[in-house]
Amino acid sequence: MAVPAVTRPILALTELVPGVYAWRRASNGGIAVYGARDGGRGLLLVDTGADDRAIEGLQEWIEHFDAAEVSVINTHDHRDHTWGNAALAARGARLLAPPAGAEPGHRWETWLTGLQVECIPLPGPSPDSRAVIGRGVGFPRR
């Protein structure tokens, strides 16, 4: 689906494959946030950026997409990936996390905004690092 441009965006949008996007700071690429659309008006954000300017840019695109439902999953719990969680939650976004009491390394999945999403633990910068896989979004299921 072709996405019309936002005039002078804070975050530049790149459609990686149909329905899967990357947002980067238009000026210097200092942050990256990834998102997937469900074919309707739902939007899943993977990470929320590192500062207030990133949140302003994400909100600009959320409004542009006319997203009725926004959900957030973080790849890990460092500030540069979670800064915008509270601001987006205050605007109605759902923050998703592993089930309460889950042991480190727990795989989990959920359905949200019409997407099946699987979170898989990975070695990374913190013990809670995870990959986020959206089934049927942009890539065929194998």
C-alpha positions in Angstrom: 0.0 0.0 0.0 1.5 3.3 -1.0 1.7 5.7 1.9 1.4 9.4 1.2 4.1 11.6 2.5 4.0 13.7 5.7 5.3 17.2 5.0 8.7 17.7 6.7 8.5 14.7 9.0 10.5 14.4 12.2 10.9 10.7 11.5 11.4 9.5 7.9 9.3 6.5 6.9 10.6 3.6 4.8 8.3 0.8 3.8 10.5 -2.4 4.1 7.9 -4.8 2.7 4.1 -4.2 2.3 2.7 -3.3 5.7 6.1 -3.2 7.5 7.8 0.1 8.2 10.9 1.6 9.7 11.0 5.1 11.1 14.3 6.9 11.4 15.1 10.4 12.5 15.0 12.4 9.3 18.1 14.4 10.2 20.6 11.8 11.2 19.1 8.4 11.6 19.7 8.5 15.3 16.8 6.2 16.2 14.9 3.4 14.6 11.4 2.3 15.4 9.7 -0.5 13.4 6.0 -1.0 12.9 3.5 -3.2 11.1 0.0 -2.6 10.0 -2.7 -5.2 10.0 -4.3 -4.2 6.8 -6.9 -2.2 8.7 -6.3 0.6 11.1 -4.2 -1.2 13.7 -0.5 -0.4 14.2 2.1 -2.4 16.1 5.2 -0.5 17.2 8.4 -2.3 18.1 10.3 0.0 20.5 9.3 3.7 21.0 12.5 5.7 20.6 15.0 7.5 22.8 13.6 11.0 23.3 10.6 13.3 23.3 11.3 14.4 19.7 11.0 10.7 18.6 7.6 10.5 20.3 6.5 13.6 18.5 7.5 12.1 15.2 5.8 8.8 16.0 2.6 10.6 17.0 2.7 12.4 13.7 2.8 9.1 11.8 0.1 7.5 14.0 -2.2 10.4 13.2 -1.2 10.2 9.5 -2.1 6.5 9.4 -5.3 7.2 11.2 -4.5 4.2 13.5 -7.5 3.3 15.6 -5.4 0.9 17.8 -1.7 1.1 18.6 0.2 -1.6 20.5 3.8 -1.5 21.6 6.4 -4.3 22.2 9.9 -3.5 23.3 12.9 -5.5 22.1 14.5 -4.9 25.6 14.0 -2.6 28.5 16.7 0.0 27.9 15.8 3.7 27.9 16.7 4.2 24.2 14.0 1.6 23.3 11.3 2.5 25.8 11.4 6.3 26.3 8.1 6.8 24.5 6.1 4.0 26.3 4.5 6.2 28.9 3.6 9.0 26.4 2.0 6.6 23.9 0.2 4.7 26.7 -1.2 8.1 27.9 -2.6 8.5 24.3 -4.3 5.0 24.5 -1.5 2.6 23.2 -1.4 -0.9 24.7 2.0 -1.8 26.1 2.6 -5.6 25.8 5.0 -7.6 27.9 5.7 -11.3 28.7 3.0 -12.9 31.0 3.4 -12.1 34.7 5.8 -14.4 36.4 7.4 -15.6 33.2 10.9 -16.9 33.6 13.8 -15.3 31.6 13.9 -16.9 28.2 10.1 -17.5 28.1 8.7 -17.5 24.5 5.3 -15.9 24.2 2.8 -14.9 21.6 -0.2 -12.7 21.4 -2.8 -11.5 18.9 -3.1 -7.8 18.5 -4.3 -5.3 15.9 -5.1 -8.4 13.8 -1.6 -9.7 13.8 -0.1 -12.9 15.4 3.0 -11.8 17.2 5.7 -14.1 18.7 8.4 -12.9 21.0 11.5 -15.0 21.2 14.3 -14.5 23.8 17.7 -13.8 22.3 21.1 -13.0 23.7 21.5 -9.3 23.6 22.3 -6.2 25.6 20.1 -7.1 28.5 18.7 -10.4 30.0 15.2 -9.5 28.7 16.2 -9.1 25.0 13.7 -10.5 22.5 13.0 -10.7 18.8 9.5 -9.7 17.7 8.1 -11.7 14.8 4.8 -10.7 13.2 3.3 -13.7 11.4 1.8 -13.0 8.0 3.0 -9.4 7.9 5.0 -8.7 4.8 6.5 -12.2 4.8 4.8 -15.5 3.9 4.3 -18.0 6.7 6.6 -21.0 6.3 
